Amino acid sequence: MDGAVTAPAVRLTTAQALVRWLQAQYSERDGEVQRAVPAIFAIFGHGNVLGLGQAIQQEGRELPLYQPKNEQAMVHAAIGYAKASRRLATLACTASIGPGSTNMLTGAATATTNRLPVLLLPSDTFANRRQGPVLQQLEHPTEADVTVNDAFRPLSRFFDRIARPEQLLTALPQAMRVLLDPAETGAVTIALHQDVQGEAFDYPTGFFARREWPVTRRPPAPREIEAAASALSAAHRPFVIAGGGVRHSAAEAALRRFAEDLGIPVAETSAGKGSLTASERLVGGLGVNGTRAANELARVADVVVCVGTRLSDFTTGSHSLFQDEDVRFVAINVNAADAAKLSATAVVADAREALDALREALAGWTSPPGYCQTVGDAVGRWRVELEADLAPRAGEPMGQGEVLRAIERTVEAGDWVVAAAGWQPGDLLKLWETPPGSFTHIEFAFSCMGHEIPAGLGIRMREGPAGEVFVVIGDGTYLMHPTELVTAVQEDLKLTVVILDNGGYQSINGLALGHAGAAAGNELRRRGADGRFPDGERLAVDYVANARSMGCEAVLAETVDALDGALRGARAADATTVIVCPTAPHRALLSGEAFWDLGVPAVAADETTRRLAADHLARADTQRRY
C-alpha cells in the first residue's frame, strides 16, 4: 500500500525468535528489576532438538540451559524457583512431542494449584500434516486437530498452540502478562508444532527490545477497607490466617505490624509457613495438619481475617473448624475468586498494601483485654503436649518429629526447608517454628509426591550458594523422583536431603487403618502367601547406596546424636548429602484434632469398617455453610 511504513525486521525461525524474546523480558516491583525467565530446562527429542535446541545454541547467550533427568521434575524445579523469587521470576521448560510433553502435566497442575508461575514449551505434531500420523502422535477419530497437548488446557492459566511463526507476536506478550499477574498466574503453556519451530518469519526488531513488566501492587478500595475495619472492630475473638499470598507479596513485615499492633493471633497455612516468626502472636499451623492451639482459637473466633489463602479443606477442617455461631470472615486476596470464599467481606488487593491500610483504619483499636492471655495459654498447653509427644521412646526408632526437631535446631538465617507429601508437610506445619531469616516451602496445595528434590534444586538456583536447602522426604516419595540428585551433582547445586525411611507410604497406611480398619498396598513388602497383596516380609532398600551411586555423599543416621553429626557434616560439605533416618513406621505426630472429610464406605462387610465410617460421618455433622 502506498505510504506504508516498513519497520526494521530480522528473519528468524519461530524457535529462534522465542529464545531471543525471552532474554529481553524483565519483571519490576518496588523498583527491583530482574529477568523474568533467566534460564531454561530441556530434555530434547526429535520434536524439539532441531527447533528449540538449535535456537538455544544460536540465540541463547543469556539463557543458560539445564539438563534435568525427568520432564515432570523440571517443572517442579521451576516451581521452587518461582516460590523463592516471590513470583517475580520463573524458568522455562521444554520437552519433546508425546510422552516427553505429557510428563509435564503433573507439574503444570502443581504450579497452577499453588498459584506459582512456570513457562511450559511442549513440542507438538506437524502443522502441515503432510506426514500422516507422526511418531508419538495420538490420533482422535473425530477431532483431527486434537493432540496430547490439549491436556494442558485445564491445567494452564494460559494456553496457546503456535501454528504460524507470526503468532508469537501476540502469544508471547499474553503469556508473560499471565505469568507475572499475581491474580492470574500459574502454568503458562505455549505448544510448538515441530515443523513451525523451524519455519522463518521477518520479525519486527522492536519485538525484541528490552521490556519491563510492572508487577503492580493493587491498592485496596477505601470502601472495602472501611467494611473490613467495621467487621474487625466489633470482634471479641479476632483471628488471622496467613496464607502463601503473604510470602508472594513480601508482606511479612506488614503482617507483623498488623498482628502485634492490634493484638491478633496469627495461624499459618502450609503455603504461608514462615510468614510470621519469633512473635507471641504466632499460634502455629492451622487445620487438619495444624496445632491444637490454633485450632482451639479458630473454633471460637468471631472474626477471621484470611490473608492470601485459598482456604482449602486442610485449612478449614472441611468447613468444620470455625464454630462460632455468628463468625464472619474478612478476606484479603489479590484474586477476587479467593476473596469471595466463605461469604467473606472481600478486600481485593495486594496483601502488603491491604494489611497496612486496614491497620491504619483500625488505629486506636486492639483486641479485648484478656484475649492475649487466652491466646498465650492455648499456645503454652500445646507446647507442653507437643514436647511430651516428641520424647524418645525406649526400644523404638526415632519418630519423625524427632528428626524434624533435630533439623530445626541446626537451621540458620538464609536456610530453606522443603516438603510436599506424606507426613512431612503436616509435621512441619505442626512443629516447625521457622527461625528468623530462614524460609519454608511446603507444597501442599497439590501435595505432589516427587516435588521435593527438584523444587529444592530450583530454590538453590535462585538463592545461589549461600545457606542450606534441606529437603525432607519420605522413602516412598524418594523412590518416585530420586534421579534429580544426578542434576544436583552435575550442576553443583548443593542440597541436604533427609530421607525418613518408615517402610512405605505410612501416612496413607495410617489413614486407611484409622478410617477403614484395614490397609493393603501401602507398605514396602514382598507379596504375601495368598498372592493377593504385597503384605509379606518387609522389603529392605539401601537408600545410602542408591544416593552414593548418583554421586552424592550419603550417611545412615539411626539416632538423634548421629543425625546431629550428619547435619553438621552436611553443612560443612561442598556437595549434596543424603541422610537416611530409619523412623518408627506407625508413629504419627500428635493430632491437631481437626476434622477432614473423606469418602468413607457407605456399606461394608467388616464391623470395624462400619463403626469407623459411622464415627467419621458423625463428625461430619460439624461441617457448616458460611
MIVEXFI-87114 format. One record per residue (C-alpha): x negated, y, z. Coordinates in Angstrom, 2 decimals, decimal comma. Layout:
// MIVEXFI-87114
SITE       c1       c2       c3
SITE        X        Y        Z
...
This chain:
// MIVEXFI-87114
SITE       c1       c2       c3
SITE     0,00     0,00     0,00
SITE    -1,38     3,43    -0,93
SITE    -2,75     5,33     2,02
SITE    -3,06     2,27     4,27
SITE    -5,92     2,40     6,76
SITE    -8,14    -0,67     6,75
SITE    -9,53    -1,38    10,21
SITE   -13,04    -2,82    10,51
SITE   -12,85    -6,60    10,63
SITE   -15,06    -9,60    11,33
SITE   -14,50   -13,01     9,81
SITE   -14,43   -15,75    12,43
SITE   -12,83   -19,12    12,93
SITE    -9,96   -19,36    15,36
SITE   -12,18   -21,04    17,94
SITE   -15,00   -18,51    17,48
SITE   -12,56   -15,63    17,92
SITE   -11,13   -17,18    21,08
SITE   -14,56   -17,63    22,65
SITE   -15,68   -14,11    21,71
SITE   -12,44   -12,59    23,04
SITE   -12,61   -14,37    26,41
SITE   -16,01   -12,85    27,12
SITE   -14,59    -9,32    26,80
SITE   -11,77    -9,73    29,35
SITE   -12,09    -8,34    32,88
SITE    -9,79    -8,01    35,89
SITE    -9,71    -4,95    38,14
SITE    -8,20    -4,47    41,58
SITE    -9,08    -1,85    44,17
SITE   -11,99    -0,76    41,99
SITE   -13,52    -4,27    41,88
SITE   -14,14    -5,33    38,28
SITE   -15,10    -8,88    37,29
SITE   -14,95   -11,26    34,38
SITE   -11,50   -12,84    34,20
SITE   -12,79   -16,12    32,71
SITE   -16,54   -16,34    33,34
SITE   -17,13   -20,00    32,36
SITE   -15,58   -22,97    30,59
SITE   -15,29   -26,67    31,39
SITE   -15,25   -29,04    28,42
SITE   -15,02   -32,72    27,64
SITE   -15,45   -32,98    23,89
SITE   -13,90   -35,38    21,42
SITE   -13,17   -35,25    17,73
SITE   -10,26   -32,88    18,45
SITE   -12,38   -30,00    19,77
SITE   -16,10   -30,65    19,30
SITE   -16,23   -29,22    15,75
SITE   -13,95   -26,30    16,58
SITE   -14,39   -25,06    20,12
SITE   -17,64   -26,96    20,56
SITE   -19,28   -25,19    17,64
SITE   -17,72   -21,87    18,68
SITE   -19,14   -22,06    22,21
SITE   -22,60   -22,76    20,82
SITE   -22,42   -19,84    18,39
SITE   -20,41   -17,24    20,29
SITE   -20,52   -18,21    23,97
SITE   -23,62   -16,33    25,03
SITE   -21,91   -15,23    28,25
SITE   -19,57   -18,20    28,62
SITE   -21,54   -20,96    30,37
SITE   -20,39   -24,49    29,56
SITE   -19,90   -27,02    32,38
SITE   -19,51   -30,74    31,80
SITE   -17,04   -32,46    34,15
SITE   -16,51   -36,20    34,28
SITE   -12,71   -36,20    34,12
SITE   -10,29   -33,80    32,44
SITE    -7,94   -33,59    35,42
SITE   -10,87   -32,83    37,69
SITE   -11,99   -29,82    35,67
SITE    -8,58   -28,22    36,18
SITE    -8,88   -28,79    39,92
SITE   -12,28   -27,09    39,81
SITE   -10,70   -24,10    38,07
SITE    -8,04   -24,01    40,80
SITE   -10,72   -23,92    43,50
SITE   -12,48   -21,11    41,65
SITE    -9,23   -19,16    41,37
SITE    -8,46   -19,60    45,08
SITE   -11,90   -18,36    46,07
SITE   -11,56   -15,37    43,72
SITE    -8,18   -14,40    45,22
SITE    -6,59   -15,00    41,79
SITE    -8,72   -12,33    40,10
SITE   -10,68   -14,86    38,01
SITE   -10,43   -18,45    36,86
SITE   -12,08   -20,92    34,49
SITE   -11,11   -22,22    31,06
SITE   -10,75   -25,95    30,42
SITE   -10,77   -27,66    27,02
SITE   -10,14   -31,30    26,16
SITE    -9,72   -33,32    23,01
SITE    -6,45   -34,46    21,44
SITE    -4,27   -37,10    23,09
SITE    -5,41   -38,66    26,37
SITE    -8,06   -36,01    26,98
SITE    -5,43   -33,30    26,93
SITE    -2,74   -35,22    28,81
SITE    -5,27   -35,90    31,55
SITE    -4,99   -32,17    32,34
SITE    -1,23   -32,36    33,03
SITE    -1,55   -33,14    36,75
SITE    -3,98   -30,26    37,16
SITE    -1,56   -27,93    35,36
SITE     1,23   -28,89    37,74
SITE    -1,06   -28,40    40,73
SITE    -2,03   -24,91    39,56
SITE     1,49   -23,74    38,83
SITE     2,93   -25,16    42,05
SITE     0,19   -23,36    44,00
SITE     0,65   -20,09    42,05
SITE    -3,01   -20,21    41,00
SITE    -4,27   -19,28    37,52
SITE    -6,01   -21,72    35,15
SITE    -6,52   -21,42    31,39
SITE    -5,99   -24,72    29,55
SITE    -7,03   -25,26    25,92
SITE    -5,77   -28,72    24,90
SITE    -6,52   -29,89    21,36
SITE    -3,61   -30,81    19,13
SITE    -2,73   -32,53    15,86
SITE    -3,37   -31,16    12,35
SITE    -1,07   -28,27    11,47
SITE    -1,23   -29,06     7,76
SITE    -0,07   -32,69     8,29
SITE    -1,91   -33,93     5,18
SITE    -3,47   -36,82     7,05
SITE    -0,31   -38,51     8,26
SITE    -0,39   -39,58    11,90
SITE    -3,87   -38,72    13,13
SITE    -5,96   -40,53    15,68
SITE    -4,42   -40,22    19,18
SITE    -1,19   -38,62    17,90
SITE     2,15   -39,53    19,42
SITE     4,94   -39,67    16,81
SITE     8,54   -38,78    17,60
SITE    11,11   -40,32    15,22
SITE    13,39   -37,26    15,00
SITE    11,24   -34,31    16,13
SITE     8,29   -34,09    13,78
SITE     6,72   -31,06    15,43
SITE     6,54   -32,63    18,92
SITE     3,11   -33,56    20,27
SITE     1,99   -34,76    23,69
SITE     1,01   -31,18    24,48
SITE     4,70   -30,28    24,72
SITE     4,47   -31,95    28,13
SITE     2,59   -28,85    29,27
SITE     5,63   -26,63    28,70
SITE     7,45   -27,24    32,02
SITE     4,13   -27,21    33,89
SITE     2,88   -23,91    32,47
SITE     3,79   -20,32    33,22
SITE     2,90   -19,50    29,62
SITE     2,62   -21,88    26,65
SITE     1,78   -21,33    23,01
SITE     0,58   -23,51    20,15
SITE    -1,74   -21,89    17,62
SITE    -0,82   -22,93    14,07
SITE    -2,45   -19,98    12,25
SITE    -5,66   -18,13    13,15
SITE    -3,99   -14,71    13,33
SITE    -1,60   -15,93    16,04
SITE    -4,43   -15,38    18,54
SITE    -3,89   -11,65    18,17
SITE    -0,61   -11,88    20,09
SITE    -1,03   -15,13    22,03
SITE    -4,24   -14,31    23,90
SITE    -3,13   -10,96    25,38
SITE     0,09   -12,58    26,58
SITE    -1,89   -15,43    28,11
SITE    -4,16   -13,03    30,01
SITE    -1,18   -10,98    31,15
SITE     0,33   -14,04    32,84
SITE    -2,97   -15,30    34,25
SITE    -3,55   -12,02    36,10
SITE     0,04   -11,22    37,08
SITE     0,42   -12,03    40,81
SITE     4,15   -12,67    40,37
SITE     3,91   -14,94    37,34
SITE     0,53   -16,67    37,48
SITE    -0,08   -20,39    37,21
SITE    -1,23   -22,68    34,43
SITE    -1,52   -20,94    31,05
SITE    -1,74   -23,32    28,10
SITE    -2,88   -22,48    24,57
SITE    -2,67   -25,65    22,46
SITE    -5,02   -25,59    19,47
SITE    -4,41   -27,60    16,31
SITE    -7,74   -29,17    15,49
SITE    -7,75   -28,02    11,85
SITE    -6,76   -24,48    12,82
SITE    -9,68   -24,27    15,24
SITE   -11,97   -24,25    12,22
SITE    -9,91   -22,00     9,94
SITE   -11,11   -18,42     9,43
SITE    -9,45   -15,01     9,53
SITE   -10,57   -11,39     9,28
SITE   -10,01   -10,26    12,87
SITE    -9,97    -6,55    13,71
SITE   -13,21    -5,76    15,52
SITE   -11,24    -3,76    18,09
SITE    -9,64    -7,01    19,24
SITE   -12,99    -7,93    20,82
SITE   -13,58    -4,66    22,65
SITE   -14,04    -4,91    26,41
SITE   -10,70    -4,75    28,19
SITE    -9,99    -4,33    31,89
SITE    -6,68    -5,72    33,09
SITE    -5,46    -3,86    36,20
SITE    -4,08    -6,21    38,85
SITE    -1,71    -3,68    40,32
SITE    -0,64    -3,78    43,94
SITE     3,12    -3,42    43,66
SITE     4,23    -0,92    46,31
SITE     7,32    -1,69    48,37
SITE    10,50     0,20    47,64
SITE    11,34     2,58    50,53
SITE    14,87     1,20    50,66
SITE    13,60    -2,35    51,09
SITE    11,18    -1,31    53,84
SITE    13,98     0,54    55,60
SITE    16,19    -2,58    55,53
SITE    13,35    -4,80    56,75
SITE    12,49    -2,38    59,58
SITE    16,11    -2,23    60,64
SITE    16,28    -6,02    60,90
SITE    13,00    -6,35    62,76
SITE    13,63    -3,52    65,21
SITE    16,68    -5,42    66,51
SITE    14,66    -8,59    67,14
SITE    14,18   -10,10    70,59
SITE    12,01   -13,01    69,44
SITE    10,31   -11,98    66,17
SITE     8,08   -14,40    64,31
SITE     5,75   -14,16    61,28
SITE     4,93   -16,85    58,72
SITE     1,66   -16,17    56,88
SITE     1,50   -17,89    53,50
SITE    -1,03   -18,06    50,70
SITE     0,01   -14,64    49,45
SITE    -1,84   -13,08    52,39
SITE    -5,07   -14,60    51,16
SITE    -4,41   -13,79    47,49
SITE    -3,67   -10,15    48,33
SITE    -6,66    -9,80    50,69
SITE    -4,12    -8,77    53,30
SITE    -5,77   -10,39    56,32
SITE    -6,64    -7,08    57,97
SITE    -3,14    -5,72    57,32
SITE    -1,64    -8,85    58,88
SITE    -3,83    -8,44    61,95
SITE    -2,77    -4,80    62,36
SITE     0,89    -5,75    61,93
SITE     0,82    -8,63    64,42
SITE    -1,29    -7,00    67,10
SITE     0,27    -3,54    66,98
SITE     3,81    -4,93    67,10
SITE     3,16    -7,91    69,38
SITE     4,50   -10,58    67,00
SITE     3,24   -14,18    66,89
SITE     1,90   -15,48    63,57
SITE     2,11   -19,04    62,27
SITE     0,34   -20,21    59,12
SITE     1,34   -22,36    56,17
SITE    -1,18   -24,70    54,55
SITE    -1,97   -22,17    51,83
SITE    -2,11   -19,39    54,41
SITE    -4,52   -21,16    56,75
SITE    -7,17   -18,70    57,90
SITE    -5,01   -15,62    57,32
SITE    -5,44   -14,63    60,96
SITE    -8,48   -15,60    63,01
SITE    -9,56   -15,12    66,62
SITE    -6,29   -13,48    67,69
SITE    -3,96   -14,04    70,62
SITE    -1,09   -13,63    68,15
SITE    -2,03   -16,78    66,24
SITE     0,08   -19,79    67,20
SITE    -1,27   -22,22    64,57
SITE     0,20   -24,11    61,67
SITE     3,96   -24,25    61,15
SITE     6,39   -27,00    60,29
SITE     6,00   -30,72    59,73
SITE     2,22   -30,50    59,97
SITE     2,31   -27,64    62,45
SITE     1,60   -27,17    66,13
SITE     4,19   -27,72    68,81
SITE     3,66   -24,12    69,93
SITE     4,50   -22,66    66,52
SITE     7,50   -24,94    66,06
SITE     8,80   -24,24    69,56
SITE     8,70   -20,50    68,91
SITE    10,21   -20,88    65,43
SITE    13,23   -22,73    66,83
SITE    14,26   -19,74    68,94
SITE    13,10   -16,93    66,65
SITE    15,83   -14,46    65,75
SITE    13,98   -12,54    63,01
SITE    11,40   -14,32    60,85
SITE     9,07   -12,32    58,61
SITE     7,90   -14,55    55,73
SITE     4,78   -13,15    54,07
SITE     3,63   -14,61    50,76
SITE     5,12   -18,06    51,24
SITE     7,18   -20,39    49,03
SITE     8,96   -21,74    52,15
SITE     8,58   -25,39    51,21
SITE    10,19   -28,19    53,19
SITE     6,99   -28,80    55,15
SITE     7,12   -25,18    56,33
SITE    10,83   -25,01    57,18
SITE    11,19   -28,55    58,50
SITE    13,51   -29,25    55,58
SITE    15,63   -26,27    56,72
SITE    15,94   -27,62    60,26
SITE    13,28   -25,62    62,09
SITE    14,94   -22,24    62,68
SITE    17,80   -22,97    65,06
SITE    18,82   -19,58    66,46
SITE    22,48   -19,19    65,53
SITE    22,00   -15,69    64,13
SITE    18,47   -16,00    62,77
SITE    17,63   -13,56    59,99
SITE    14,76   -13,58    57,54
SITE    12,66   -10,82    56,02
SITE    10,63   -11,99    53,01
SITE     7,62   -10,08    51,70
SITE     6,61   -11,53    48,36
SITE     5,37   -10,25    45,03
SITE     7,51   -12,96    43,42
SITE    11,19   -11,95    43,53
SITE    12,42   -15,55    43,43
SITE    10,43   -16,44    46,54
SITE    11,52   -13,23    48,28
SITE    15,18   -14,17    47,81
SITE    14,98   -17,55    49,57
SITE    16,86   -18,21    52,82
SITE    19,14   -15,24    52,05
SITE    16,29   -13,03    53,21
SITE    16,11    -9,28    53,30
SITE    13,69    -9,06    50,40
SITE    10,66    -6,80    50,08
SITE     9,33    -7,48    46,60
SITE     5,83    -6,10    46,87
SITE     2,15    -6,78    47,39
SITE     1,61    -8,31    50,83
SITE    -1,01    -5,81    52,00
SITE     0,97    -2,78    50,91
SITE     4,23    -4,09    52,38
SITE     2,76    -5,08    55,75
SITE     1,20    -1,68    56,24
SITE     4,37     0,12    55,14
SITE     6,56    -1,97    57,44
SITE     4,20    -1,45    60,39
SITE     4,31     2,31    59,84
SITE     8,11     2,22    59,60
SITE     8,17     0,47    63,00
SITE     5,79     2,89    64,70
SITE     6,61     3,03    68,41
SITE     8,39    -0,35    68,42
SITE     6,95    -3,54    69,86
SITE     8,36    -6,93    70,71
SITE    10,26    -7,04    74,03
SITE     8,35    -7,16    77,35
SITE     7,55   -10,70    78,41
SITE     7,66   -12,13    74,88
SITE     3,89   -12,14    74,54
SITE     3,70   -14,15    77,76
SITE     6,19   -16,66    76,36
SITE     4,04   -16,99    73,26
SITE     0,85   -17,42    75,28
SITE     2,44   -20,09    77,48
SITE     3,55   -22,09    74,43
SITE     0,06   -21,95    72,91
SITE    -1,52   -22,91    76,25
SITE     0,69   -26,00    76,62
SITE    -0,10   -27,10    73,08
SITE    -3,84   -26,78    73,58
SITE    -3,74   -28,95    76,70
SITE    -1,70   -31,61    74,88
SITE    -3,96   -31,49    71,83
SITE    -7,19   -31,85    73,80
SITE    -5,77   -34,88    75,62
SITE    -4,83   -36,44    72,28
SITE    -8,31   -35,81    70,87
SITE   -10,10   -37,53    73,74
SITE   -12,19   -40,56    72,69
SITE   -10,55   -43,94    73,27
SITE   -12,65   -46,77    74,59
SITE   -13,24   -49,57    72,13
SITE   -11,78   -47,66    69,16
SITE   -13,42   -45,96    66,19
SITE   -13,28   -42,19    66,05
SITE    -9,91   -40,59    65,48
SITE    -9,55   -38,27    62,51
SITE    -9,04   -35,37    64,87
SITE   -12,41   -36,06    66,50
SITE   -14,08   -35,89    63,09
SITE   -12,40   -32,59    62,21
SITE   -13,23   -31,08    65,57
SITE   -16,90   -32,03    65,08
SITE   -16,93   -30,29    61,70
SITE   -15,20   -27,24    63,18
SITE   -17,95   -26,88    65,77
SITE   -20,55   -26,52    63,01
SITE   -18,73   -24,04    60,78
SITE   -20,28   -20,62    60,32
SITE   -19,24   -17,42    58,59
SITE   -19,20   -17,93    54,83
SITE   -18,33   -21,63    55,03
SITE   -15,29   -23,26    53,41
SITE   -13,34   -26,40    54,28
SITE   -11,27   -28,13    51,59
SITE    -8,49   -30,75    51,88
SITE    -5,44   -31,77    49,87
SITE    -3,79   -35,13    50,53
SITE    -3,28   -37,75    53,20
SITE    -3,65   -36,98    56,90
SITE    -6,44   -34,44    56,40
SITE    -4,42   -31,36    55,33
SITE    -1,90   -31,91    58,11
SITE    -4,52   -32,43    60,76
SITE    -6,44   -29,36    59,61
SITE    -3,30   -27,22    59,77
SITE    -2,64   -28,55    63,25
SITE    -6,00   -28,30    64,98
SITE    -8,33   -26,18    62,84
SITE    -8,91   -22,67    64,15
SITE   -10,63   -21,01    61,21
SITE   -13,80   -19,39    62,57
SITE   -14,04   -15,66    61,69
SITE   -15,69   -15,14    58,32
SITE   -15,03   -18,69    57,13
SITE   -12,32   -19,89    54,77
SITE    -9,89   -22,77    54,35
SITE    -8,42   -24,24    51,18
SITE    -5,62   -26,71    51,92
SITE    -3,87   -27,69    48,69
SITE    -0,54   -28,93    49,98
SITE     1,94   -27,42    47,54
SITE     1,35   -30,35    45,16
SITE    -0,72   -32,36    47,68
SITE    -2,70   -33,82    44,82
SITE    -4,97   -36,75    45,59
SITE    -8,30   -36,25    43,86
SITE    -8,15   -32,46    44,07
SITE   -10,66   -32,09    46,86
SITE   -14,13   -32,72    45,41
SITE   -13,63   -30,82    42,13
SITE   -11,92   -27,95    43,97
SITE   -14,96   -27,79    46,21
SITE   -17,12   -27,50    43,09
SITE   -15,01   -24,59    41,85
SITE   -15,35   -22,82    45,19
SITE   -19,11   -23,36    45,17
SITE   -19,33   -21,99    41,61
SITE   -17,52   -18,86    42,74
SITE   -19,29   -18,36    46,06
SITE   -22,82   -19,16    44,95
SITE   -25,41   -20,85    47,19
SITE   -24,52   -19,09    50,45
SITE   -22,55   -21,01    53,10
SITE   -21,41   -24,60    53,20
SITE   -18,46   -26,14    51,36
SITE   -17,04   -29,01    53,44
SITE   -14,77   -31,38    51,53
SITE   -12,72   -33,55    53,89
SITE   -11,26   -36,53    52,08
SITE    -9,72   -39,91    52,83
SITE   -11,09   -43,13    51,41
SITE    -8,02   -43,73    49,26
SITE    -8,26   -40,28    47,69
SITE   -12,02   -40,59    47,25
SITE   -11,53   -43,70    45,13
SITE    -9,40   -41,67    42,69
SITE   -11,97   -38,99    41,80
SITE   -15,47   -39,63    43,12
SITE   -17,22   -39,02    39,81
SITE   -17,41   -35,24    40,14
SITE   -20,19   -35,95    42,63
SITE   -22,27   -36,51    39,49
SITE   -21,34   -32,99    38,36
SITE   -22,34   -31,65    41,78
SITE   -25,77   -33,25    41,41
SITE   -26,09   -32,30    37,73
SITE   -25,33   -28,61    38,36
SITE   -26,92   -28,27    41,82
SITE   -23,51   -27,38    43,28
SITE   -24,03   -28,39    46,87
SITE   -21,14   -29,94    48,80
SITE   -20,86   -31,69    52,14
SITE   -18,27   -34,43    51,61
SITE   -16,86   -36,14    54,70
SITE   -15,05   -39,38    53,89
SITE   -12,66   -40,64    56,55
SITE   -12,64   -44,38    55,99
SITE    -9,48   -45,84    57,53
SITE    -8,99   -48,70    55,11
SITE    -6,44   -47,28    52,70
SITE    -3,52   -44,89    52,45
SITE    -2,79   -44,77    56,17
SITE    -0,69   -41,59    56,23
SITE     1,82   -43,19    53,87
SITE     1,48   -46,51    55,68
SITE     2,42   -44,79    58,92
SITE     5,33   -43,05    57,21
SITE     6,67   -46,36    55,92
SITE     6,28   -48,10    59,27
SITE     7,85   -45,19    61,15
SITE    10,91   -44,83    58,90
SITE    11,46   -48,31    57,49
SITE     9,68   -50,61    59,93
SITE     7,62   -52,26    57,22
SITE     4,99   -51,31    54,66
SITE     3,35   -53,01    51,70
SITE     0,58   -51,93    49,38
SITE    -0,76   -49,07    51,46
SITE    -3,94   -50,61    52,84
SITE    -7,05   -51,81    51,04
SITE    -6,61   -55,55    51,44
SITE    -7,01   -58,68    49,35
SITE    -3,92   -60,42    48,03
SITE    -2,06   -62,31    50,74
SITE    -1,48   -66,03    50,93
SITE     2,04   -65,91    49,46
SITE     0,86   -63,86    46,47
SITE     3,44   -61,09    46,84
SITE     1,43   -58,24    48,30
SITE    -2,16   -57,15    48,91
SITE    -1,78   -57,84    52,62
SITE    -4,61   -60,30    53,23
SITE    -8,01   -59,59    54,74
SITE    -9,34   -56,05    54,67
SITE   -11,42   -55,01    51,70
SITE   -14,81   -53,54    52,58
SITE   -16,05   -50,74    50,32
SITE   -19,60   -49,42    50,66
SITE   -19,00   -45,71    50,18
SITE   -22,54   -44,85    51,22
SITE   -24,00   -46,96    48,41
SITE   -21,42   -45,58    45,98
SITE   -22,36   -41,97    46,75
SITE   -26,07   -42,73    46,53
SITE   -25,55   -44,34    43,12
SITE   -24,33   -40,94    41,86
SITE   -27,40   -39,12    43,13
SITE   -26,12   -37,83    46,48
SITE   -27,62   -38,09    49,90
SITE   -25,35   -40,36    51,94
SITE   -25,14   -41,45    55,56
SITE   -22,85   -43,56    57,75
SITE   -21,66   -41,82    60,95
SITE   -19,75   -44,13    63,29
SITE   -19,85   -41,92    66,40
SITE   -19,39   -38,24    67,16
SITE   -23,08   -37,92    68,03
SITE   -24,07   -39,50    64,72
SITE   -21,66   -37,19    62,91
SITE   -23,09   -34,11    64,64
SITE   -26,56   -35,13    63,48
SITE   -25,38   -35,85    59,95
SITE   -23,71   -32,44    59,71
SITE   -26,88   -30,70    60,85
SITE   -28,86   -32,64    58,28
SITE   -26,38   -31,80    55,53
SITE   -26,62   -28,08    56,25
SITE   -30,39   -28,20    56,17
SITE   -30,46   -30,17    52,91
SITE   -30,53   -28,64    49,44
SITE   -28,42   -31,34    47,80
SITE   -24,90   -32,72    48,13
SITE   -24,47   -35,00    51,13
SITE   -21,72   -37,57    51,65
SITE   -20,97   -38,54    55,26
SITE   -18,85   -41,67    55,74
SITE   -16,91   -41,84    59,00
SITE   -15,02   -45,04    59,85
SITE   -11,87   -43,92    61,69
SITE    -9,06   -45,62    63,59
SITE    -6,59   -46,79    60,90
SITE    -3,36   -46,10    62,74
SITE    -4,26   -43,17    64,96
SITE    -2,33   -40,16    63,73
SITE    -2,84   -36,80    65,39
SITE    -0,27   -35,56    67,89
SITE     3,04   -34,75    66,19
SITE     4,30   -31,18    65,92
SITE     7,85   -32,55    66,40
SITE     9,39   -31,03    63,28
SITE    11,86   -32,86    61,06
SITE    11,06   -33,84    57,47
SITE    13,86   -35,11    55,29
SITE    13,15   -38,34    53,42
SITE    15,04   -40,73    51,19
SITE    15,71   -43,49    53,72
SITE    17,63   -46,59    52,56
SITE    21,41   -46,39    52,93
SITE    21,63   -50,19    53,30
SITE    19,02   -52,74    54,34
SITE    18,92   -56,36    55,41
SITE    16,46   -55,71    58,23
SITE    17,93   -54,45    61,52
SITE    14,83   -52,35    62,32
SITE    15,08   -50,60    58,96
SITE    18,77   -49,86    59,54
SITE    18,06   -48,45    63,00
SITE    15,21   -46,23    61,83
SITE    17,28   -44,94    58,90
SITE    20,16   -44,14    61,26
SITE    17,79   -42,27    63,59
SITE    16,50   -40,25    60,65
SITE    19,97   -39,36    59,43
SITE    20,93   -38,26    62,94
SITE    18,01   -35,83    62,96
SITE    19,11   -34,58    59,55
SITE    22,17   -33,12    61,26
SITE    19,90   -30,30    62,43
SITE    19,47   -29,04    58,87
SITE    21,10   -25,70    58,16
SITE    22,06   -23,37    55,37
SITE    20,98   -19,81    55,92
